[in-house]
Amino acid sequence: MLVPLLIMLREGIEAALIVGIIASYLKQTGRGQWMPAVWIGVFLAAAVALLVGGGLELVAAEFPQKQQELFEGVIGLAAVVILSSMVIWMRKVARSLKTELHGSLESALGGSRNQTLALIAMVFFAVAREGLETVFFLLAIFQQSEGYGAPLGALIGLVIAVAVGLALYKGSLKLNLAQFFRWTGLFILVVAAGILGNSVRSLHEAGIWNSLQGVVFDASETLPMDGPLGSVLAGMFGYQDAPTVSVLGAWAIYITTALVLFFIPGRAKPAPSTSTVTQH
């Protein structure tokens, strides 16, 4: 339950932050009348994310066992790629996100004949990106979990994210967003490493990947996956009590590469010059 809760909380706050920046800018520039178009874009993005998630889940239910394993492996790989790229991207552009969104708004409202459709499309793509990456990540986790704990955790995370987003917009809550995205980003990368390991195992069970299948160690006696602690570690971080060379190798290579990319400082973008800036 904890993993989907934190993922939905992070992605929900990220989406709420984007919508909040857009809403605040429209209000500050006297364009509050455009807010209905913003909400249309948000609802369309949410609908597309739900349709994609529901459609993939229904399709997967019809697969026989080997195809089911292949589907889980492919979805897991897609989730790892999408979430990793977005976590690292957010880490690099967090400081310039507001400026970029303001620029996109000005382009939508000032450079298009049909301003309403341009604004809807701009908001749709900004929010849909968050929604689709969340869908793939949650699908990968749901397929590796049993019971209603994971969906319930995701729902709780969404409710908290909406509440936090509203509080941030109204100014009643002060949150260090840089630290929030930093630590949740690290958490997501560790979870993604576990999903990658499980995806490699699923591809093997589907008959697609059969190399490097020697067992590195066997902890099934001391820390079994079906035990209390083992099940928690398996659900949160993809723990396997008898990992193969390919599983452990994929995990180690991924987590090393992802952490290096995460901590490489992004290039600072020069501040745009305006008429109010004094030149020295």
Secondary structure, 3 states (H helix, E strand, C coil): CHHHHHHHHHHHHHHHHHHHHHHHHHHHCCCHHHHHHHHHHHHHHHHHHHHHHHHHHHHHHCCCHHHHHHHHHHHHHHHHHHHHHHHHHHHHHHHHHHHHHHHHHHHHHHCCCCHHHHHHHHHHHHHHHHHHHHHHHHHHHHHCCCCCHHHHHHHHHHHHHHHHHHHHHHCCCCCCHHHHHHHHHHHHHHHHHHHHHHHHHHHHHCCCCCCCCCECCCCCCCCCCCCHHHHHHHHHHCCCCCCEHHHHHHHHHHHHHHHHHHHCCCCCCCCCCCCCCCCC
